[in-house]
Amino acid sequence: MNTVARRKEIMKRLEMEGEVSVNVLAELFQVTSMTVRRDLAFFENQGLIKTNYGGAHLTDGIMSVPDYSSRSGTMMEDKKRISEKAISYLQEGDTIFLDTGTTIHQMAKNFPDIRATVITNSLTVLQLLGGNSKLKVIMAPGTYRKDTFGVLDSDTVLFLSKFHVKKSFLSALGCSKNGNIATMDEIDAKTKRVMWENCETSYLLIDHTKFYQQSLIQYNVISDFDYVLTNREIEKTIEDELRMICKNLVLC
């Protein structure tokens, strides 16, 4: 198991159990305790965990990642309002990126009656839009990931990098206090990053519970996005701080 894969497994154990033991991890992965300590130091340097002599535990405020079905069922009305606002930005003839977020799923469920080209790595988007005769739906290749109900690997990133679109609609698992937009997976971060890089106008769809939440891998800062769409339940102090750095903060 390489370093990236091992660290992903360590983080999964931290999310499930809240703490880990150096000796247990060393035996599990058949590596030295020093290797495990370097892995834990990597997470601690990002503020994700606190280490001690025997192991480590999650830092308060670190976001765990429920599976896709759990995420898609939470805060449904808020996600619908955000997705409805996102839909209002779509126009006839648009070319767009849609990623694998659950709010993006709501966009696909209520997609407007327009002609457009949709490029995605989400199987839910493909299932919802693939039969629409007005749409050209392009599915990225890659390895299926049940945690996102989409495909993610290096082929996904390479494929998406070949396109340039008018608009991208992206999600995130967290936005830290200093504005870092992040997800829990390195390849997912690269995928979202390439969708952001290869568009004319970028939209971040993020509900209010994600703010001031630290996640593992940064892929942008919030000021990078042309529009940030969130629900109106956001705390006023957070809203005021975001308006100072966001080009267009839109409450839904």
N, C-alpha and C positions, 0 to 999 in steps of 0.2 A: 504494500500500500504506500503510495507516495505521500508527500507532506500535505498537499491540499486535501486529499481524500481523508487522511487521518484527522486533520483539524476539523473537517466537517463532521466527522463522527464524534469527536470530542464535544463539539458544540451541541450536537443532538442530545448527547447524554446530559450535558449541563441544563439544557432546556427541559428535559424530562425529569431529572432528579434534583436539579438545583445546585449540586456539588459533585465533585469527582475526586478520586484518589490517584496520586501519582503512581503508586505501586500497582494498583489495579489496571490502570491504563497501560503501563509498561508491559505488564503480562499479557493483556488483551491484544496489543498491537505488536508484541514481540520486538520491542525497542528498549533502549536504555532509559532509566529514569531521567537522565540529563536531557534526552531528546524530548520527553514529555514536558519537562520543565521549560524548555525552549518554546514548545507549542503553547503552553499556558502563558508564558511571558508575552507571546505574540498577541494573545487576546487581552491581557492586562494592559498592554501599552495602548490599546484602543479604548480602554475604559469599560470593557465588557465584563470583566471578572476581577475578583480579588484573590490573590494566591496566599497560601500559607505553607508551612514546611511540608505538610503531608498531602496537599492538594490545592483545590480552588473552589470558589463558589461564585454564582452569578452576582453581579452588582445590582443593587436596587434600581429599578427603572428599565432594566434590559428586557426587551421584547421577545417573548417566545413565539414560535410560529405554528399555529394550529394548521391542520390539514385543510385542503381546498374546500371540502364540503362544509367544514365548520366555519371557515371565513366567509363563504358565500351566503351563509344564513344569518350572519350577525349584522346589525344596523342596516337592515334592508331598506327602510324608508329613506335614510340618509344617503345611501348609495344610489338609490333611484333618483333622488333630487340632483345629486352631482352628475349622474349620467345624462339626465335630461338636459341639464345646462350644457354639457359637453356636446350633445347631439345638436344643439342650436348653432354651433359653430360650423357644422358640416354644410357643404354646398355641392351643387351639381358638378360632376366632373372631378371631384377631389380624388387625390391619391393619399392614402393614410396608412400609418402603422398603428396596429392595436396590439398591446402586449397581453400578458396572461392574468392581469388582476381581476378580482371579483367585481369591482365597479365597472371595468371594461366589459365584463360579461353582461352587465345591465345595459350598457350601450348597444351591444349586439342584439339583445332581446328586443330593443325598441328602435332599431335602425330606421332612419327616415326613407321615404320613397324617392330615392335619387339614384342616378347612375354614378358609380364610383369604383375605384380600385382599392381593395383592402389587402394589406400584406400583414400576416400575423404568424405567431408561433403558438397560438392558443387553439386547442381542439374544440373548446366551447364556442369560440367565434366561428370556426369552420363549420361546426354543426348547425349553428343558428343562421349563418349567412350563406352557406354553400349552395343552397337551393334557390337563392334569389336571382332571377334571370337578369336583373338590372345591374348586378354587381359582378365584378371580376375579383374572385377571392384567390389569393396566392398564399399557399401554406409553406412555411419554411421547413426544411428538413431537420432531423435531429433525433435525439434519444428521448423517448417518452418519460415524463416525470410526473408521478401521481400527485406530488405535493403542489404542483402548479396546474395540473391538467393541461399540459402543453409539452412542447419539445424544447430541449436545451442541451446544446453541446457546442463544440468549436465549429462544426458545420453550420449550425444555426447562425452564429455570429458572422461567419464568412458570407453566407447567402444574403443576409440582410444588408451587409455592407455594400452590396452591388446596386442597391436602389437609392433613389433620392425622391422624397415625397413632399407633398405640400404640408401635411400635418401629422404629428405623432401624438398619441394619447397613451400616457404611461402611468404606472402605479408605483407605490413604494410601501415598504413595511414600516418605515420610520423616518422621522425628520428630527434630528438632534437639535439641541438648543442653539448651536452655532450654525444651523441651517444645512447640515449634511443630509442628503437624501440617500437612503441606503436600503439594501435588501440583505438576506442572510446567506447568499450564495454567490460565489465569484463569477460563475458563468452567466447567471441571471443578471448580475450587475453589468457584465460586458454586453449582453444582449440589449438591455435597456439603454446603455450608453450609445451603442451604435444606432439605435432607433432615434435617439435624441440628436446625434451628430448629423444624421442624414435627412433632416427635415427642414422646411422653411419656418414653420411655426410649431412650437412645442407646448403641450398641455400636460400638467401634472394633476392627476385625480387622487386626492388624499383626504380621508375623513378626519375629523377633529381629534380623534383618539390617538392618531399616529404622531402628533406633534410632541416634541420634547421626549421622544422615545429613541433610544440608541439601538441601532442594528449593526450587523457585522460588517458588511462591505459597502462602502460609499460608491455611488456611481455618478453623482452630480451634487451641486449645491442648489438650494432652492431658487436663488437669484438667476440661475441659468435658464429657467423656464419662462416662456413668454406669458403664459397664464397658469395660475395655480387655483384650482377649483376645490373648495372644501365646503362643509356644511355650516350653517349659521350658528350651530351650537358651540363653536370654537370660543375659548375664553377670550375676553376682551383684551387682556394684557398681551396674550399671544398674537391676537389679530393686529394690535397696534405695532408690535415689533416686526411682524411680517410685512406690514404695509411699508415699512421703511426700507426693505430690501427687495421686495417682489415688484416686478414690473406691473402686473395686474393680478391682484388677489380678488377672487370672485367668490362671494358667499352664496350658497345655494339653499 
